[in-house]
């Protein structure tokens, strides 16, 4: 193994730069509702949860 290569950072949360790209896509695909009602889930928090699940597998004993 070549130890001169820098190890990749572990990604648990998306960066602000990446969120700037993702958020407009989500808003375009699913615009905010006009009628009041149940609050939406926080999209960024949901994506962070998906990344965590995919990276860790959420293992427990």
C-alpha positions as CSV (number, residue, x, y, z in Angstrom):
1,X,0.0,0.0,0.0
2,X,1.3,3.4,-1.0
3,X,1.4,5.5,2.2
4,X,2.2,8.7,0.3
5,X,-1.4,9.0,-0.9
6,X,-3.7,11.0,1.4
7,X,-6.6,9.0,2.8
8,X,-10.0,10.2,1.8
9,X,-12.1,12.0,4.5
10,X,-15.0,10.1,5.9
11,X,-18.2,11.7,4.6
12,X,-21.0,11.8,7.2
13,X,-22.6,15.1,6.2
14,X,-22.8,16.9,2.9
15,X,-20.8,20.1,2.5
16,X,-22.3,23.5,2.1
17,X,-21.0,23.6,-1.5
18,X,-22.6,20.3,-2.4
19,X,-25.9,21.4,-0.7
20,X,-25.9,24.5,-2.9
21,X,-26.1,22.2,-5.9
22,X,-28.6,19.7,-4.5
23,X,-31.2,22.0,-2.9
24,X,-32.3,23.7,-6.2
25,X,-32.8,20.3,-7.8
26,X,-35.0,19.2,-4.9
27,X,-37.0,22.4,-4.9
28,X,-37.6,22.2,-8.7
29,X,-38.7,18.6,-8.4
30,X,-40.9,19.1,-5.4
31,X,-41.9,22.7,-4.9
32,X,-43.2,23.9,-1.5
33,X,-47.0,23.2,-1.1
34,X,-49.4,26.2,-1.3
35,X,-51.7,24.8,1.4
36,X,-50.7,24.9,5.0
37,X,-50.3,21.5,6.6
38,X,-47.8,19.2,8.0
39,X,-44.2,20.6,7.9
40,X,-41.8,19.0,5.6
41,X,-38.8,17.0,6.8
42,X,-35.5,18.8,6.6
43,X,-34.1,17.6,3.3
44,X,-30.5,18.1,4.2
45,X,-30.9,16.2,7.4
46,X,-32.6,13.3,5.5
47,X,-29.7,13.2,3.0
48,X,-27.2,13.2,5.8
49,X,-29.1,10.2,7.3
50,X,-29.0,8.3,4.0
51,X,-25.3,8.9,3.6
52,X,-24.7,7.8,7.2
53,X,-26.8,4.6,6.6
54,X,-24.9,3.8,3.4
55,X,-21.5,4.4,4.9
56,X,-21.9,2.7,8.3
57,X,-24.6,0.1,7.7
58,X,-26.1,1.1,11.1
59,X,-24.8,-2.1,12.7
60,X,-25.7,-3.0,16.2
61,X,-25.5,-6.0,18.5
